[in-house]
Amino acid sequence: MIEIENLTMHYGALKALDGLSLQIKPGELFAFLGPNGAGKTTAIKLLTGLMKPMAGSVKLCGIDMQKEPLRAKSLLGYVPDVAVFYEKLTAPEFMHFIAELFGMDHARAATRTDELFTQFALHEHSAQRIENLSHGTRQRLGIASALLHDPKVFIIDEPMVGLDPIHARIVKEELKRQSRAGATVLMSTHLLNIAEEVADRIGIIHRGKLLFTGTLAELRAAQEKQGLNLEEIFLEMVS
Ligand SMILES: Nc1ncnc2c1ncn2[C@@H]1O[C@H](COP(=O)(O)OP(=O)(O)OP(=O)(O)O)[C@@H](O)[C@H]1O
């Protein structure tokens, strides 16, 4: 469960996020959809405790991110838009490092790493240092490492950027699988078709404000009312 209450962040005079309130339930796959600069990454940085909001609060599974950050973060798997690694490590060494951070049992971490490496086609890259991996492989490793401790809340910023169609499909399927297994999943995207394809509910965000929240069916109802297609609705809302 993610509970967001009046979340606000300004950079100088710029209102990057302006009073965002939203609840995302366990088992739900929610997509923040918005054009470049809408405030998606800012929202995600506040949700993950990477930045402190100027106002408002975030709770993950009932735990307040500002009051109990370590407890809240222990429930969270997070993949940033640009994944950051220790470049000199190999992928298995990096997974071991993450397992230690979360205090995981060694046998469990090894089993889970093996499963995730199979799922994300990472075994064949195991011997290379991370600095030598391609963008798509790094992206998959970032996702695998964020899923290692079986997080209850999974947040991923622009998950499909730089992935070829085969790996994009694997990632989409994994996001759906996580939500079906009961995790609360939040992704951001600037691409309407990705939100449409994957999400249970979509939040259209623009200039720091949530303009619309609803299911695809609700978006379509708005479409019928206005006689517009989804793309036209989206463009209308953010223009
Ligand atoms: N550290 C910062 N200092 C000043 N302005 C910032 C900072 N980070 C973001 N911004 C500005 O805040 C606004 C929201 O940015 P943000 O990165 O949250 O948007 P976004 O929706 O994730 O965009 P994109 O899809 O391009 O990644 C933008 O105008 C951006 O230039």
Residues whose N, C-alpha, C, O or C-beta is under 5 A from the ligand:
A	BS01	LIG	Y11 A16 G34 P35 N36 G37 A38 G39 K40 T41 T42 A43 H190
